């Protein structure tokens, strides 16, 4: 059973927000660099290497957010009797394993 998310929110520390934002800015910079490579007719191999780097950056950030979710959000939900979070986790793992 796959669900779209809800009305839940996640309170993040200032440091966590900064870490995520910095990594997203780095990814955006990588993508801007790839756009310039296309405009400048960069060699396909070089373009593919940079695309792979972006993909790895996104996967790394996704893993970080998932770990944070598992250590922080999930235990709180379970302590509060919100067992729906298990269905959410199953859905997340299905998405990660595509």
N, C-alpha and C positions, 0 to 999 in steps of 0.2 A: 504494500500500500504506500504509494508515494504522495507526499503532501507538500504543498508550497508553504512557505513560512507565513506565519502568524503575526501576532502583534507583540511578540517578545522583543526585548532589546537587550543589549549587552553593555554593561558599564565597563569601560576600559580605563586603565590608569593613563595619566598624561604620557608616561614613558612608552606604554604600549601603543597609544595612538601615534606618537612620534615615530616609533619604529615602523609601524605599518605604513604610515604616510611617506616616510623616507624611502621605503622599499617600492611603494607604488610610483613615487616620483622617478626613481631610478629606472623602473620598467617603462614609464612614459618616455623617458629620455632615450632608452634603447629603441623604442618604436619610432620616435622622431628620427633617430639616426638611420634606421632602416628605410624610412620614407626618403631621406636624402640620398641614400644609396641607390634607390630605385630611380629617383630623378637624375642621378649622375650615371645611370647605366652600369651600375656595379655588376661584377661577374656573378652569375647564379650561385656558384659555390660559396662565395663570400656572403651573399644574401642569406642562403640557407643556414650557414653557420650562425649568423646573427639571429635568425628566427629561432633556431634551436636554443640559443642563449636566453632569449625572452621566455620561451616555453619553460625552460628550467627555472628561471627566476620566478615565474608565476607558480609553478609547482612547489617550489621552496616556500613561498609566502603562504600558499594554501595549506601546506603541511604545518607551518607555524600556527596559523589560525585554528586549524583542527586540533592541534595539541593543546592550545590554550582553552578551546572549547571543552575538550575532554577532561582537563584538570580543573577547570573553574565552573563552567556553566552546568555541565552534566551532573556533577555531585550535588550542586545546589538544587537542581530540579528534582533529583531523586529524593533528597532529604525533605523536600516540600510535597512529596507524593505525586509529582508530575511525571508519570511513567510514559507519557506520550513522547518524551525525549528519546526513548529507545527507538521508536518508529522513525523519528527524525534522523537518528544516527544510522540506522539501516539504510535509509534513503541516501544519506551522504556517502556512505561507503559504496553503494551502487553507482553513484555518480563518479566517484573517484576511480572505480575499477572499469570504466568504459574504455 
